[in-house]
Amino acid sequence: MTLNTRDFGQLVASKRGSRGVRVVAAEVGTSHSTLSRVENGHMPDLQTFAKLCRWLERDPREFLGLDADRPEAPRAVVHFRKKKTVAAETAMALGELILAAQHAVQARSSIDV
């Protein structure tokens, strides 16, 4: 399953439900304006994306088109608002970057426990 930024934002808004943007943003660890932008279909930065995935209790690979069974061959579908296409090399590099960030977050979380 690969979601575009609009669908990701709708998923975030759906989980937030009737709770206030400021309350949920504080829970996620981001600003209310950032949360609102994401809900309106804007692409979050990598750190915000990771926080939202944790809050949603979903693996980031689920949204990036990455095969959880084949982490050695990351493939990502990248959505940009201004530039509708991206080189395959760029998509691969971004996918690898996101996976590396996720692994670092997981490693840090296991140390903090």
PEFEN-V398877 format. One record per backbone hydrogen bond with DSSP energy under -1.0 kcal/mol. NH is the residue of the N-H (numbers start at 1). CO is the residue of the C=O. Records with the same first field share a line. If there is no record, write none. Layout:
NH = CO + CO
This chain:
8 = 4
9 = 5
10 = 6
11 = 7
12 = 8
13 = 9
14 = 10
15 = 11
16 = 12
17 = 13
19 = 16
24 = 20
25 = 21
26 = 22
27 = 23
28 = 24
29 = 25
30 = 25
35 = 31
36 = 32
37 = 33
38 = 34
39 = 35
40 = 36
41 = 38
42 = 37
49 = 45
50 = 46
51 = 47
52 = 48
53 = 49
54 = 50
55 = 51
56 = 52
58 = 53
62 = 59
63 = 60
64 = 60
66 = 61
70 = 67
73 = 70
77 = 64
91 = 87
92 = 88
93 = 89
94 = 90
95 = 91
96 = 92
97 = 93
98 = 94
99 = 95
100 = 96
101 = 97
102 = 98
103 = 99
104 = 100
105 = 101
106 = 102
107 = 103
108 = 104
109 = 105
110 = 106
111 = 107
112 = 108
